[in-house]
């Protein structure tokens, strides 16, 4: 585990963007699963502002770790947020954007997206392998759209699952834990004081932490990197590496 702690959310976004661009070096193609949320939004702004003309975006293929079951025009759509903050500002081929069709039937879409991953990605032990999976973590310890009350979905047979938000009941399509842990690289982006308790639990492996899906992220052959701001890391005993 590589732990990186920075002053604030903006610095996390800046440092992660540099890390992301470094990952692309010497790669003919690069397959990345994106996350939604407030911190990725800032990351996309930084990538667009600082690297729009410095990266060969034609070799990057974009996917999503999860998506809300809403149309792409909906303000809750992770895809819409990414278009507004990144895709509209960089030169990326349309064929490189592989969105989850949130407007479709969730069960059918989970099957379609799982099949897409099998076709487009190399596989390890029959599981599609991303070059990089970007994750956030909720205040409840969920990651992607695997929530504590549905933690069994982590080990589901299907590469993509249909999850249900515990409060709103909203359906979401999400990759499962096997796909996350098969990735060559997994990066958590977690900021804000509201995340500090769960960050401590997950990283320090405190009692009961295995109830949080984020604690199950453990890439089998890849690297796990945490990008935290000082607020999110405030309860940790460890120092940044």
N, C-alpha and C positions, 0 to 999 in steps of 0.2 A: 504493500500500500504506500502510495506517495501522497503526502499531506502538504498542501500548499495553502497558506493563510495570508490574506492581504487586507489592507486597511478597510476597504469598503467595496460595495457592489460594483462601482465603476472600475476600480482597479482589478477586481476579479475578472470582469469582462475583458479588460485590456490584456491581461496576462493570458487568459484562456484563448483569446483570439490569436495571439502569437504562437501559443502551443498548437492550436489547430492548424495554422499555416505550416508550422514545422512538420506536422504529421504528413502533410501532402508531398513533401520533398521526396524526389526519387521514386514517386509512385506513378505508374502509367494510368491507373484508375484508383479511385478511392470511394468506398461505400460507407456512408455515415447515416446513423439514425438520430434524428433531431428530437429535442424536447420542447414542450411549450413552457410558458411561465414568464415571470417578470425578468429574471436574470438572463435567460436566452434572448429575450427581446433586446436587451442592452448589448449582448454579444453580437447579435446580428447587425445592430447599428454600427458597432465598432468595426466589424468585418467589412461592411459596406463603405464606411468612411475611410478606412485606412488601407484596405487591401483589394478594393474593387478592381483596380487595374494592375495589380501585382501578382495575381494568382491566375493560373490557367483553369478557370472554372469548368471547362469542358471535360475535365477528367474526374470531376467530383459528381457522384450520384447521391442524391438526397432522398432519404426515407424518413419515416416518423416512428418513434417508439410507441406512441399512442396517439389517438385522436378521438375527440368528442364526436358523437353521432349527430352532427349538425351539418347543414349545407356549407360549402366553401365560402359563401358570402356572409356567413354568420360571424359576429364578433367573437364568439367563443371558439372558433375554428383555429387550431394550431397552424394549419396550412395558410389561412388568411393572414395571420400575424407574420408568418415567415415571408410571404409575398410582400407585404407592406414594408417590412424592415430589412429585407435582404434581397430577395429575388428581383424586385422591381429596380434595384440599384446596381446589379451586377449582370455580366454577360454570361448567363448559364443557359445551355440548350434546354428547351422544353422537355425533350426526351430524357433528360437527366433528373427530372423531378417526378418522384414516384409517391404520390400522395395516397393516403387512406381515404377512400370515398365515404366520408361521414354521412352523406345523404342517402346511402344505400342501406338495405337491410343488414343489420350488424352481423348476424350469423353468416350470411353469404359473403359479406365483405371480409370477415376474418379468414374465411377459407380462401378467398381470392388473393388476399394479401400474403398469406402464408405460401401459397403457390408461387406468387411473384418472387418472393424471397428465395425460394428453392431454385427458381430459374436463373435469377440474376446473380446470386452469391455463391461463392465456393461453400462447400459443406464439410463439417467435421463431425464424424459419427452421425451423419444424416441431419445435422442441425446447421442451418444457414449461418455463415460467419461474416459479421460486419467488421470493417477495419476499425470503426469507432462507434460506440454507443454513448450518446450524451444523455445523462439522467438528471432529473431534479428530485427533490424529496419534499413531501408534504408535511405539515405540522403533525400529522398522525403517523408518520413513518412510511407512507406509501411511496412507491416509485413506479415509473411508467404509469399504467393505470391498474396496478395490482394493489388493492387495498387490504388492510389487516383483516377485515371480515370475510375476504375472499382469498386468503393467502394460499389456499390449495391450488389456485389458478397458476401459481408460480411453476409448479411441476406438471402442468397440463400436457397432454400428448401433442396437441396442436401447437404449432409455432405461434399462432395468433389466437387470442381469446376475446370473448365479449365480457367486459366487466361492467359493474353497476356502481355508480357513485353512492356512498352510504347515506348521504343526506338528501340529495336532489333526486336520486333514482335514475339519473341520466346514464344512458348506455355509452360505453366507450369500447373501441377496438384497441387492443394492446398486444405487443409482443410478450412472450412469456419469459420465465426466468432462465430457461435453457438457452434461448437465443441471446439474452443479455450476457450470460456467463460464458458463452462460446466466443464472444467478440475478442478481437486482438487487443483492443484497448477500450476501457470503460472510464468515463469521466463524470463525476458528480459535480454539479454546479449548485451550491447551497449558500444562501445569504439570508441575513436577518436574524434578530434576536429570538423570534418565535420558533426558529428551528434549532436553537441551541441544545435544548433538552434531548431531542431525538438524535442530534449529531453525536452528543456524548454517548448515548445509549448504543448507537450503532457502531461507532468507531471503538469505544472502550469495551464493547461486548458486556454491558452490565446485565444484571439478572432480569430476565423477561424480555430482553431485546430481540429475541428470535421471533417475537410476535409481530415485528415490523418487517414488511417485505424488503425495505432497503437494507436490512441486515443480512439478507440472503445473497447480496451481490458479491460474488467472489469468482472472478474470471478464472477458468480452469487453466488456461495457458497464456493469458494475456496480462496486462498491467491495469491496476486500478488506481486512479488519481482523483483526489478530492480537491476541489477549488472552493475555498471558504473565505468569507469575510470575517473580520474580528468578532463581530456580534454572533455569528453562527458558531464560531469556534470558542466562545467565551467560557464554556464549561469543560473544555478538554484539559487533560493533564499533559498531553503531548505537545511538543514544540514542532513548528513547521520544519519539514525536511529541506 
